[in-house]
Amino acid sequence: MDIQRDENDPIVEWMEFLDAKSKGVIEMLAEKNKDIKKAYDLLQIISKDEKARMLYDAREAELRDQLTRIETAENKGRAEVAKNLLDLGMEISTVVKATGMTEEEVKRLKA
C-alpha cells in the first residue's frame, strides 16, 4: 500500500535508520536527526572494537537479568497478595480484579 508519510517525522526517520540498506542513507539520517547520530556513532564504536562490543553485550545481559528479577519479584508479590485475599475469604473474581492475575492463576493458589 502507498501510505503517506512525513519524511521529517522522527518515527519515520528511525524506521528508515533501522531498515537502511546503505551507509549513505544512514549518514544522511544521522545528519538530520541528532538522536540517530548518537546511535550511529555508538554503533560504529561498538562494531569496530571487540572489547567495547563485549562490554555492551554484558551490560545488555545484566539489564535483561535485572528486568527478569523485577518481574519475578512483582509476580511473587502479586501471588502473595492474592493468597492473602483468598485467605480473608474474598471471591476469586474480586481477587482477579484486585491483582490482575488470571482466574486460573488465582484458582491454583486457592488449591
PyMOL commands that set and color helices and strands:
alter all, ss='L'
color gray80, all
select helices_A, chain A and resi 10-19+23-32+34-48+50-87+92-99+103-110
alter helices_A, ss='H'
color red, helices_A
deselect
rebuild
show_as cartoon
